[in-house]
Amino acid sequence: MIPFNKPYLTGKEAHYMYEAVYTGKLSGNGKFTKRCQQYFQETYGFGKCLLTSSCTDALEMAAILADIQPGDEVIVPSYTFVSTALAFVRQGAKIVFVDSYVDNPNLDADLIEPLITSKTKAIVPVHYAGIACDMDKIMGLANKYNLLVIEDAAQAIDSFYKGKPLGSIGHLGCFSFHETKNIISGEGGMLTINDERFERRAEIIWEKGTNRAEFFRGEVNKYGWVDVGSSFLPSEIIAAFLWAQVENIADIQAKRKAIWSQYHQLLLPLEQQKKIKLPQMPDFATNNAHMFYLVCNTADERSDLLLSLKMNNILAVFHYLSLHNSDYYRDKHDGRVLSNSDHYTDCLVRLPLFYELKSENVESICNVVVDFYK
Ligand SMILES: *Cc1c(COP(=O)(O)O)cnc(C)c1O
């Protein structure tokens, strides 16, 4: 069976984890945490970076920092993972869902302005498959209406919008290092704080509502409870694992991009024959090869294709279920029909993409897809 995903180990993970254990610093915010954070700040020009235990945690921190209160409205794409909306719902927000583009699962930036009201606090663009949203339009609206932009960059490490790293453009950015992402630590994430106004409070929220980090830097002579927060920081064991991945990011990305390009080349004829749709890359966006997806014409066609791949021992999978139609939110949604989001819910297929996937595997997967459409 060719799995959908296989976590890749660079070889140094256990070594660095052992080092963390052996030196006796196991809790968070130690050497490996600082090394990772500094790397991301310096390499991508993010503002202050804080590692978290997940992207969900980073989104929850962002919702606290944005000071979301019950009744506030937050604009979120419907075609995304639960956490993008859930982090704000926990603070009492009402989620106002936006539809995707016809030819790209990202939120359609031209649909946002009519959804803005006096209660709107934030826009949360999700860079689906690591492909950038239209950030100039989104930041323009944020400036015009005094809103915050929180990038859900969970899939978007090492990807760019007009040359700017994703996660560095919004006021805050949230990354994931879950085992299904490009670089991983099992569970893991990071908050990027690109607006200095939030730096001090972010560190306090990260450390259970205390000013502990300031105390350890010698800036205050005792520390205590100063704000809300939680235990959002990962242990050094996790950060040590992540560091081994970070050191190899160039190699990992090159490999993933080669696999992605091979898929694209082999499946392009099917798109030219209008049998399937392939990812569209806007001129302003780069491809970080987080995912290779195709879009079928109907839900039945997709079920048949997934079955056909499965019978050939290939595990391909569908993706998100529109959040506006979810059991939890259906009754709270304002009733607008979001047909593009529903189309991706019904018709999108993700093909296996992981470091150790061989060129012959990509060929045999594409052969099954091509045969299916004969
Ligand atoms: C993976 C993912 C998340 C959640 O990340 P975790 O690290 O598992 O919390 C959130 N949003 C998007 C778009 C994702 O792809």
The ligand as an SDF file (V2000), in Angstrom:
LIG
                    3D

 15 15  0  0  0  0  0  0  0  0999 V2000
   -3.0330   21.4470   10.1140 C   0  0  0  0  0  0  0  0  0  0  0  0
   -3.8820   22.6570   10.1200 C   0  0  0  0  0  0  0  0  0  0  0  0
   -4.3190   23.2530   11.3130 C   0  0  0  0  0  0  0  0  0  0  0  0
   -4.1260   22.6300   12.6680 C   0  0  0  0  0  0  0  0  0  0  0  0
   -2.8160   22.4220   12.9950 O   0  0  0  0  0  0  0  0  0  0  0  0
   -2.4610   21.6500   14.3600 P   0  0  0  0  0  0  0  0  0  0  0  0
   -0.9990   21.8680   14.4920 O   0  0  0  0  0  0  0  0  0  0  0  0
   -2.8280   20.2170   14.1370 O   0  0  0  0  0  0  0  0  0  0  0  0
   -3.2360   22.2720   15.4500 O   0  0  0  0  0  0  0  0  0  0  0  0
   -5.0210   24.4480   11.2450 C   0  0  0  0  0  0  0  0  0  0  0  0
   -5.3050   25.0260   10.0700 N   0  0  0  0  0  0  0  0  0  0  0  0
   -4.9300   24.4660    8.9050 C   0  0  0  0  0  0  0  0  0  0  0  0
   -5.2560   25.1790    7.6300 C   0  0  0  0  0  0  0  0  0  0  0  0
   -4.2260   23.2620    8.8840 C   0  0  0  0  0  0  0  0  0  0  0  0
   -3.8520   22.7230    7.7180 O   0  0  0  0  0  0  0  0  0  0  0  0
  1  2  1  0
  2  3  1  0
  2 14  2  0
  3  4  1  0
  3 10  2  0
  4  5  1  0
  5  6  1  0
  6  7  2  0
  6  8  1  0
  6  9  1  0
 10 11  1  0
 11 12  2  0
 12 13  1  0
 12 14  1  0
 14 15  1  0
M  END
$$$$
